[in-house]
Amino acid sequence: MSTTTKRAYNFNAGPSALPLEVLEKAQQELVNFNNTGMALMEMSHRSKDYEAVHNDAIARLKALFAIPDNYEVLFLQGGASLQFTMIPMNFLTQDKTASYVLTGSWSEKALKEAKLFGQTAQAASTKENNYRNIPSLEEIQFNETDAYVHITSNNTIYGTQWKNFPTTGEVPLVADMSSDILSKPVDVSKFGIIYAGAQKNLGPSGVTVVIIRKDLLASANTNIPTMLKYTTHSESNSLYNTPPTFGIYMLGEVLKWVEGKGGLEAIEKQNEEKAKVIYDAIDNSNGFYYGHATKESRSLMNITFRVADEELEKQFLAEAKAAGFVGLNGHRSVGGCRASTYNAVPFEACLALANFMVDFQKKNQ
């Protein structure tokens, strides 16, 4: 790919922007990977060349995310949506309750699946506020006998994000981190399970990462279908069946890119700077633009906002699209505007959007 190739300002919510350097390297290696005369996606997943890619991706994720030794890293398929089912299927026994914190559409869907398997409870909810904020830690209610407490760390549709995570003691904390994993350092030891679809910060769609504490694997339900057991995949190094090999290769290359950027501390700083320029355009508009999320719950990954005038909002989205900005329409369930500023979205794209917003306001006030 020529360095002069024009790239869109890609604010898609997922699948989303990938680092240009990663795409260019994949292009170079696509037809002849590692001098094998084959593309990686043509190789056996049992081959030494692929096994090296697979194991390297696991090792890099463990190092970057500072994953303790008492956790397993799994590469699965089915997206976070399948995890909504697998988690209660494996861990929600008839004598326990699973508690869910509702902060948006995805946590609602996770709870809906859990109800098929056993008793559930709402540990907290901000639905009555149209999911404009994350509940305070003091609002979260659960029992010490619960099977687990489930949260969604970042809410792509409503643009909210957890800044601090609850401490749940002996009750495993389970987190869907699909839309903000690897965007900042996280204390993995606070969690029993972390899961994430890859298609926002980790790579292309098709891979689901699960980080799971080993003692939970030992206590998981065994009377379920083979492919839906976590132990099936932990005991086979996520190679029980054919994995999404090219997606895992791309995930590994994205992890190398994150390392090259200085790791998660540097990535977090960049994400803060990117989000700030867009939030400043909203906050300094005197109400021309207004955000959905309360300021203390604002996401660094998904910036949701409206134009005060509905007809002007339609015009804003149309003109933005014509100017090369992609993916700014809000989710179909809520409308409005949304800029997804994941790791691979460059600062220059965020600055260009902020400048466009300011110029649009000047022309249409």
Buried (B, 14 or more C-beta within 10 A) or exposed (E): EEEEEEEEBBBBBBBBBBBBBBBBBBEEBEEEBBEEEBBBEEBEBEBEBBBEBBEBBBEBBBEBBEBEEEBBBBBBBBBBBBBBBBBBBBBBBEEBBBBBBBBBBBBBBBBEBBEEBBBBBBBBBBEEEEBBBBBEEEEBEBEEEBBBBBBBBBBBBBBBBBEEBBEBEEBBBBBBBBBBBBBBBBEBEEBBBBBBBBBBBBBBBBBBBBBBBEEBBEEBBEEBEEBBBBBBBBEEBBBBEEBBBBBBBBBBBBBBBBBEBEBBEEBBEBBEEBBBBBBEBBEEBEEBBEBBBEEEBBBBBBBBBBBEEEEBBEBBBEBBEEEBBBBBBBBEEBEBBBBBBBBBBBEEBBBBBBEBBBEBBEEEE
